Amino acid sequence: MAARVLPSWPGADSLTARLWIVHSAHVSTKTVSLKVEAYNRLKAARRYPGESFSEVVLRATWPEDTASAGEFLALLRDEGLRLTLEEVDRLEEFKRLDQPAVDKWAAR
């Protein structure tokens, strides 16, 4: 096994260097591209100046119980659409009252 070379800089002791290795060895990143508007919203969502974008994203929540359009279409194919006139009327009313989802980033 090869000997591990510790980084050195003025004033660094062995423990500081070892902590640096532990910290740097476990941090992985991904690069993402954002539209300027998305970047500005993300930046505005920070709670304090030093909060990282990763921390902001990890604080955000998204609904877990959503179904995809593909799942809905598969259900229609398998079971067909069987609705009473009352159910159709209720669906039309829901459609009429439908509003866009609350933008979690707009208020920041």
MODELLER restraints for C-alpha pairs under 7 A, 6 or more apart:
rsr = mdl.restraints
at = mdl.atoms
rsr.add(forms.Gaussian(group=physical.xy_distance, feature=features.Distance(at['CA:6:A'], at['CA:17:A']), mean=6.11, stdev=0.5))
rsr.add(forms.Gaussian(group=physical.xy_distance, feature=features.Distance(at['CA:7:A'], at['CA:17:A']), mean=6.09, stdev=0.5))
rsr.add(forms.Gaussian(group=physical.xy_distance, feature=features.Distance(at['CA:8:A'], at['CA:17:A']), mean=6.80, stdev=0.5))
rsr.add(forms.Gaussian(group=physical.xy_distance, feature=features.Distance(at['CA:41:A'], at['CA:105:A']), mean=6.03, stdev=0.5))
rsr.add(forms.Gaussian(group=physical.xy_distance, feature=features.Distance(at['CA:41:A'], at['CA:108:A']), mean=6.97, stdev=0.5))
rsr.add(forms.Gaussian(group=physical.xy_distance, feature=features.Distance(at['CA:42:A'], at['CA:53:A']), mean=6.89, stdev=0.5))
rsr.add(forms.Gaussian(group=physical.xy_distance, feature=features.Distance(at['CA:44:A'], at['CA:108:A']), mean=5.56, stdev=0.5))
rsr.add(forms.Gaussian(group=physical.xy_distance, feature=features.Distance(at['CA:45:A'], at['CA:56:A']), mean=6.75, stdev=0.5))
rsr.add(forms.Gaussian(group=physical.xy_distance, feature=features.Distance(at['CA:45:A'], at['CA:105:A']), mean=6.82, stdev=0.5))
rsr.add(forms.Gaussian(group=physical.xy_distance, feature=features.Distance(at['CA:45:A'], at['CA:108:A']), mean=5.27, stdev=0.5))
rsr.add(forms.Gaussian(group=physical.xy_distance, feature=features.Distance(at['CA:46:A'], at['CA:56:A']), mean=6.08, stdev=0.5))
